[in-house]
Amino acid sequence: RALAGNPSVLRQGEWQGGEGLRLGVFEQDQAQALPGHLDPLTHVTNAVAETGQQRAPTKQEVLRALGALGLNGSAIDRTIGNFSGGEKARVSLAILALKESNVLLLDEVSNHLDIGTVNVLTEALRRFDGSIVAITHNKAFAQALEPTHLLNVKDGQVSLIPCLGPEQLGDDAFSSNKANGAGGLLSEDEGDSDRVAAVGMSYEDRKAIQRAKGRLDKVVKLVESKEEKCAKLDEEMLAAGADISKATQLQEEKTVLEEEIEALMEEWENLEQTVGVVEM
């Protein structure tokens, strides 16, 4: 709520959105505030129109969004007041899907959803061309998002750390008894056990970081391999003794290897900056 600029939770300072910000927000309790007398097609259409975005979705686009989330057939004709909690959450998600947002704030977005709907939601979020901040207790959902960073909130302080792999989203990260947040996700003030699962970038940025991680692994192995070859060349030069021709040939090979290692070390450093690694 603070990230969304809700004045009821801002204790000091002011919230200011960046130029061009188009914010999409899903709060875990917002589904309960939906108008019970309307059917989902009417409400979703009206809610998206109220955002004032330039292009309003067509009826077919609204129906497709609802259908992708499991609301089709007779459900379209029922009023929202007769929906279950999960069905109401789907209506709110359809609105979010049709809004032209470039930043999504998601609070327990997978609650009340079946596995199939969560999978559809996850795939859509992975392809979202914008940034995502998600709070969740769902470990599988958090891992599937492949977040680039994790937020830790403790004693009123916020820290942002790189997420270098799914191992950082294991059981320990979701334990409410964790003494400090160094390896966890988010621990709310006053002992609340909520966890933030991900701070995400755009789909293309996430893919670029994944590619950088893969290349970084290869570069590390290449450096280690070439350093081993240099060590062997040193041994061979020592064994060459007075054979000047052989020693010169070996030295030339070593010089080439050292130049390659230097270039790889520079690439290593650049890749670490891309991935967000602090230490080698």
Secondary structure, 3 states (H helix, E strand, C coil): CCCCCCCCCCCCCCCCCCCCCCEEEECCCHHHHCCCCCCHHHHHHHHHHCCCCCCCCCHHHHHHHHHHCCCCHHHHHCCHHHCCHHHHHHHHHHHHHHCCCCEEEEECCCCCCCHHHHHHHHHHHHCCCCEEEEECCCHHHHHHHCCCEEEEEECCEEEEEECCCHHHHCHHHHCCCCCCCCCCCCCCHHHCCCCEEEEECCHHHHHHHHHHHHHHHHHHHHHHHHHHHHHHHHHHHHHHCCCHHHHHHHHHHHHHHHHHHHHHHHHHHHHHHHHCCCCC
